[in-house]
């Protein structure tokens, strides 16, 4: 840091002016570098947002395709996935478990039987 001490009042003002002009020039150069960095980041951000929009569209399309079967499209039943469980009521009817018990009925399993009372 340049000091302007020891000069006459007029020379001190001139010295301080020169120091301030040098500092302003330094800050302007730093500002230009930062502005270029911000512009580059803006470009990267726009590219990432565009890629994200494409990926979101692909996910939505895949979800639509995944939800289709013969009951929700014009495809024949033979085109359905044989391993996918149906969303229907099943053989036990709505609200019934696999064993035919009513919904909310207490289930006894091996762990419940072994527990001391």
C-alpha positions in Angstrom: 0.0 0.0 0.0 1.4 3.4 -1.0 1.4 6.0 1.8 1.2 9.7 1.0 2.5 10.9 4.4 5.3 13.4 4.4 4.1 15.3 1.4 2.7 18.8 1.3 -1.1 19.1 1.3 -1.2 19.5 -2.5 1.1 16.6 -3.2 -0.8 14.4 -0.6 -4.1 15.1 -2.6 -2.4 14.2 -5.9 -0.9 11.0 -4.3 -4.2 10.0 -2.8 -5.9 10.6 -6.2 -3.3 8.4 -7.9 -3.8 5.6 -5.3 -7.5 5.8 -5.7 -7.3 5.6 -9.5 -5.1 2.6 -9.3 -7.5 0.9 -6.9 -10.5 1.7 -9.1 -8.6 0.2 -12.1 -7.8 -2.9 -10.1 -11.5 -3.3 -9.0 -12.8 -2.7 -12.6 -10.5 -5.5 -13.9 -11.8 -7.9 -11.2 -15.3 -6.9 -12.1 -14.7 -7.8 -15.7 -13.4 -11.2 -14.7 -16.4 -11.8 -12.5 -18.8 -10.7 -15.1 -17.3 -13.2 -17.6 -17.6 -16.0 -14.9 -21.2 -15.1 -14.3 -22.0 -15.2 -18.0 -20.3 -18.6 -18.3 -22.4 -19.9 -15.3 -25.6 -18.5 -16.9 -24.8 -20.4 -20.0 -24.2 -23.6 -18.0 -27.4 -23.1 -16.1 -29.5 -22.6 -19.2 -28.1 -25.8 -20.7 -28.8 -27.7 -17.5 -32.3 -26.4 -17.3 -32.9 -27.4 -21.0 -31.6 -30.9 -20.2 -33.8 -31.2 -17.1 -36.9 -30.2 -19.1 -36.1 -33.0 -21.6 -35.6 -35.5 -18.8 -38.8 -34.5 -17.1 -40.7 -35.1 -20.4 -39.0 -38.5 -20.8 -40.0 -39.5 -17.3 -43.6 -38.4 -17.8 -43.8 -40.4 -21.1 -42.3 -43.5 -19.4 -44.9 -43.2 -16.6 -47.7 -43.0 -19.1 -46.4 -46.0 -20.9 -45.9 -47.9 -17.6 -49.5 -47.3 -16.6 -50.9 -48.7 -19.9 -52.3 -52.2 -20.2 -55.1 -53.7 -22.1 -57.7 -52.1 -19.7 -56.3 -48.5 -20.3 -55.4 -48.7 -24.0 -56.5 -50.3 -27.2 -54.0 -53.2 -26.9 -55.2 -56.8 -26.7 -55.0 -58.5 -23.3 -52.2 -60.8 -24.6 -49.9 -57.7 -24.7 -50.1 -57.2 -20.9 -47.2 -58.0 -18.7 -47.8 -61.5 -17.3 -45.8 -60.8 -14.1 -47.5 -57.6 -13.2 -50.1 -57.9 -10.5 -53.5 -56.7 -11.5 -55.0 -53.7 -9.7 -58.4 -55.3 -9.5 -60.1 -56.7 -6.5 -58.6 -60.1 -6.9 -60.3 -63.4 -6.0 -61.1 -62.4 -2.4 -63.0 -59.3 -3.2 -62.4 -55.7 -2.0 -61.3 -55.2 1.6 -60.4 -58.8 2.2 -57.0 -60.2 2.8 -55.4 -63.1 1.0 -56.9 -65.5 3.7 -60.4 -64.0 3.3 -60.4 -62.2 6.6 -62.1 -58.8 6.8 -60.1 -55.7 6.8 -58.9 -54.7 10.2 -59.2 -58.2 11.7 -56.4 -59.2 14.0 -53.8 -61.4 12.3 -52.1 -64.1 14.4 -48.7 -65.0 13.2 -45.9 -67.1 14.7 -44.4 -64.2 16.5 -47.7 -63.2 18.1 -48.3 -66.8 19.3 -44.9 -67.1 20.8 -45.0 -63.8 22.7 -45.7 -64.3 26.5 -48.9 -62.8 27.8 
